[in-house]
């Protein structure tokens, strides 16, 4: 059950109504403006911050003027259709790619590809593609996550690896070859690797960050929820900032504190999930029909069906 819906402060902030009542659009289907930008009041030294990020490849614009702010202990989700720029944005935020315009800071420090080795001690990234060149055992793959700390290892290295495997449900596979696992099992082993990388608090007290590119893509329904519940709990209990690229707005509604919706490389909307992920925006961005509902535990959800409006400039009779 999502405990946030019982938190009056969160519900009030999210829905902008006293006492945390649900906004009228979610109960009645009334559509609101789909251009929502709800920006937290953070300074660049307080978290993960992007200002005016732009990326170009030749004559193509992959990102244009994107702003993002996420505080330690929060779970954020980047959403959008295929080709919207989600993975590009995550790579820039992770310091794996330099933007052509704008800037990114993490814990008050400028982020760039030249600093990835330093970043790796308190920032872990799970990319979409996680192929392993050798037939390592699962435990060995997870141990690779501890490499950034090899010059100053923790006295708890073995325990960290075991705990990370336990957290992602792969401890019983520790001695199996990674190549023998299903796609979903490999994804969970890789999640254990990046969690192990930043398992312990930094010696300097700097907040830790977990950046995940489509962590649920290869997972069945149960493990999608297990994975996001695990990282959400980690964020709450350990103060880790979590940012994930997701395709399912219902997962974002259940697990995220903030969302950013990209479309064509531009930021279409951002803010609290319940306020942002309205039927009008979902229909406009994803070209599907959307209506509102509530899960049995009261969490707002969206019912999605094919049949959105035609995309501008395209011949749908061909």
C-alpha positions in Angstrom: 0.0 0.0 0.0 1.2 3.5 -0.8 1.5 5.2 2.5 1.9 8.6 1.0 -1.9 8.9 0.3 -2.5 9.0 4.1 0.0 11.8 4.5 -2.1 15.0 4.5 0.9 17.2 3.8 1.9 15.2 0.8 -1.7 14.9 -0.5 -2.3 18.6 0.0 1.0 19.6 -1.8 0.2 17.1 -4.5 -3.4 18.0 -5.1 -3.2 21.6 -3.9 -6.3 21.2 -1.7 -6.7 21.5 2.1 -6.5 18.3 4.0 -5.3 16.4 0.9 -8.7 15.9 -0.8 -8.4 14.6 -4.3 -8.7 17.3 -7.0 -12.0 17.4 -8.9 -10.4 16.4 -12.2 -9.3 13.0 -10.8 -12.7 12.1 -9.5 -14.9 13.5 -12.3 -12.7 13.2 -15.4 -12.6 17.0 -15.8 -9.5 17.7 -17.9 -7.1 20.4 -16.8 -4.3 22.2 -18.5 -1.6 19.7 -19.6 1.3 22.2 -19.4 2.1 21.8 -15.7 5.4 23.0 -14.3 5.8 22.6 -10.6 9.4 23.4 -9.6 10.7 22.7 -6.1 12.7 25.4 -4.3 16.1 23.8 -4.2 19.5 25.4 -4.6 22.1 23.7 -6.8 23.9 22.5 -3.7 20.9 20.6 -2.4 20.4 17.8 -4.9 20.4 16.8 -8.6 19.8 20.0 -10.6 19.7 20.6 -14.4 19.3 24.0 -15.9 18.5 24.6 -19.6 20.0 21.3 -20.7 20.2 20.9 -24.5 21.7 18.1 -26.7 22.1 18.2 -30.4 23.5 15.6 -32.9 24.1 17.1 -36.2 21.0 19.0 -37.2 18.8 17.0 -34.8 17.8 18.3 -31.4 17.6 15.6 -28.8 16.9 17.8 -25.8 16.0 21.5 -25.6 16.0 23.6 -22.5 15.2 20.9 -19.9 15.1 21.8 -16.2 15.0 19.3 -13.5 15.5 19.3 -9.7 15.4 16.3 -7.4 16.1 16.2 -3.7 17.9 13.5 -1.8 15.4 10.9 -0.5 13.0 11.5 -3.3 12.0 9.2 -6.1 11.7 10.9 -9.5 10.4 9.4 -12.8 11.2 10.6 -16.4 8.4 9.6 -18.8 7.6 10.1 -22.4 7.0 8.2 -25.7 9.8 6.5 -27.6 12.4 8.9 -28.9 11.3 11.7 -26.5 14.9 12.0 -25.1 14.5 10.2 -21.8 17.7 8.1 -21.9 19.6 11.1 -23.3 18.6 13.2 -20.4 19.5 10.5 -17.9 22.9 10.1 -19.5 23.5 13.8 -19.2 22.4 13.9 -15.5 24.6 10.9 -14.8 27.7 12.7 -16.3 28.1 10.1 -19.0 27.4 12.7 -21.7 28.1 16.4 -21.8 25.2 18.7 -22.8 25.6 21.1 -25.7 23.9 23.8 -23.6 22.9 24.2 -20.0 24.5 22.7 -16.9 24.0 19.9 -14.4 25.1 19.8 -10.8 25.0 17.0 -8.2 25.4 17.8 -4.5 26.6 21.3 -5.6 29.3 20.1 -7.9 29.3 20.5 -11.7 28.7 17.1 -13.5 30.7 16.2 -16.5 32.2 13.0 -18.2 35.6 13.9 -16.9 34.4 13.3 -13.3 32.7 9.9 -13.7 35.3 8.1 -11.6 34.8 10.5 -8.7 31.0 10.4 -9.1 30.9 6.6 -9.0 31.5 6.6 -5.2 28.1 8.2 -4.5 26.3 8.0 -7.8 25.3 4.7 -9.5 23.8 4.3 -13.0 21.8 1.3 -14.4 21.8 1.6 -18.2 19.3 0.0 -20.5 21.9 -2.3 -22.0 23.8 -4.4 -19.4 25.4 -7.2 -21.3 28.2 -9.0 -19.5 31.2 -10.0 -21.7 32.2 -13.0 -19.6 30.2 -15.7 -18.0 30.4 -14.3 -14.4 28.4 -15.7 -11.6 25.7 -13.5 -10.2 27.7 -12.8 -7.1 30.7 -11.7 -9.2 28.5 -9.3 -11.2 27.2 -7.7 -8.0 30.8 -7.5 -6.6 31.7 -5.4 -9.6 29.6 -2.7 -8.2 32.0 -2.3 -5.4 34.9 -1.5 -7.7 34.8 2.3 -7.2 35.7 1.7 -3.6 38.6 -0.7 -4.2 41.2 1.9 -3.0 39.2 2.4 0.3 37.1 -0.7 0.7 34.5 -1.1 3.4 35.1 -3.6 6.2 31.7 -4.9 5.2 32.3 -5.7 1.5 31.0 -9.2 1.5 28.0 -8.3 3.6 27.1 -5.5 1.3 27.1 -7.8 -1.7 24.9 -10.3 0.1 22.5 -7.6 1.3 22.1 -6.1 -2.2 21.4 -9.5 -3.7 18.8 -10.1 -0.9 17.2 -6.8 -1.5 16.6 -7.6 -5.2 15.6 -11.2 -4.7 18.6 -12.8 -6.4 20.5 -14.2 -3.4 19.4 -17.7 -4.1 21.0 -17.4 -7.6 24.4 -16.1 -6.3 26.4 -19.0 -7.7 24.6 -19.3 -11.0 26.1 -18.1 -14.3 24.7 -14.7 -15.3 24.1 -16.0 -18.9 21.9 -18.8 -17.5 19.4 -16.4 -16.1 16.2 -15.0 -17.8 16.2 -11.4 -18.9 14.2 -10.4 -15.8 16.6 -12.2 -13.5 19.6 -10.6 -15.1 17.9 -7.2 -14.7 17.5 -7.8 -11.0 21.1 -8.9 -10.6 22.3 -5.7 -12.3 20.1 -3.7 -10.0 21.8 -5.4 -7.1 25.1 -4.4 -8.6 24.3 -0.7 -8.7 22.7 -0.8 -5.3 25.8 -2.4 -3.9 27.9 0.4 -5.5 26.3 3.0 -3.2 25.1 0.8 -0.4 26.9 2.5 2.5 26.7 6.3 3.2 29.6 8.3 1.8 32.5 9.1 4.1 32.0 12.8 3.4 28.3 12.6 4.1 27.3 13.5 0.5 23.9 12.2 -0.6 23.8 9.1 -2.7 22.1 8.8 -6.0 20.6 5.9 -8.0 19.9 6.6 -11.7 17.9 3.8 -13.5 17.2 3.6 -17.2 14.0 1.6 -17.7 14.6 -0.7 -14.7 11.3 -2.5 -15.1 11.5 -3.1 -18.9 12.4 -6.8 -18.6 10.4 -7.6 -15.5 7.1 -9.3 -14.9 4.3 -7.5 -13.1 5.3 -8.7 -9.6 8.9 -7.8 -10.0 8.1 -4.4 -11.5 6.4 -3.5 -8.3 9.0 -5.3 -6.1 11.8 -3.3 -7.8 10.2 0.1 -7.5 9.0 -0.6 -3.9 12.5 -1.6 -3.0 14.1 1.6 -4.3 11.3 3.7 -2.9 11.9 2.2 0.5 15.6 2.8 0.1 15.0 6.4 -0.7 12.8 6.9 2.3 15.0 5.0 4.8 18.5 5.9 3.6 17.9 9.3 2.0 19.1 8.1 -1.4 17.9 10.1 -4.4 16.4 7.8 -7.1 15.6 8.8 -10.7 14.2 6.3 -13.1 13.1 6.3 -16.7 9.7 4.6 -16.9 7.2 3.9 -19.6 4.2 3.2 -17.4 2.5 6.3 -15.9 0.7 4.1 -13.4 4.0 3.0 -11.9 5.0 6.6 -11.6 1.7 7.5 -9.9 2.3 4.8 -7.3 6.0 5.2 -6.6 7.3 8.6 -7.7 7.4 11.8 -5.8 8.0 13.9 -8.9 7.7 13.3 -12.6 9.1 14.9 -15.8 7.3 14.3 -19.0 9.3 14.7 -22.2 7.9 14.9 -25.7 10.1 15.6 -28.8 13.1 16.5 -26.6 11.2 19.2 -24.7 9.8 19.2 -21.2 6.0 19.0 -21.5 5.2 19.0 -17.8 6.8 18.4 -14.4 5.7 18.2 -10.8 3.8 15.9 -8.5 2.6 12.8 -10.4 -1.1 13.1 -9.5 -1.2 16.7 -10.8 0.9 16.1 -13.9 -0.4 12.8 -15.2 -3.8 13.9 -16.2 -5.9 12.4 -19.0 -5.4 15.4 -21.3 -1.7 15.3 -21.0 -1.5 11.5 -21.5 -3.6 11.7 -24.6 -1.7 14.5 -26.0 1.8 13.1 -25.4 1.2 9.3 -26.0 -1.7 9.6 -28.5 -3.9 7.2 -26.5 -7.2 7.5 -24.7 -7.0 7.9 -20.9 -9.5 7.9 -18.1 -9.0 8.0 -14.3 -9.6 5.3 -11.7 -8.5 4.3 -8.2 -6.8 1.1 -7.1 -8.2 -0.8 -4.2 -5.8 0.8 -1.9 -6.9 4.3 -3.1 -3.8 5.1 -5.3 -4.9 7.1 -8.4 -4.4 5.2 -11.6 -5.1 5.6 -15.3 -7.0 3.4 -17.7 -5.3 3.4 -21.0 -6.7 2.4 -24.4 -5.7 2.8 -28.1 -7.4 5.5 -30.1 -5.8 8.8 -29.4 -6.0 11.7 -31.9 -4.0 11.5 -35.1 -0.4 12.8 -34.9 0.0 16.2 -36.6 1.3 16.1 -40.1 0.9 12.4 -40.6 -1.4 10.7 -43.1 -3.3 8.1 -41.2 -5.2 6.8 -44.3 -2.1 5.5 -45.9 
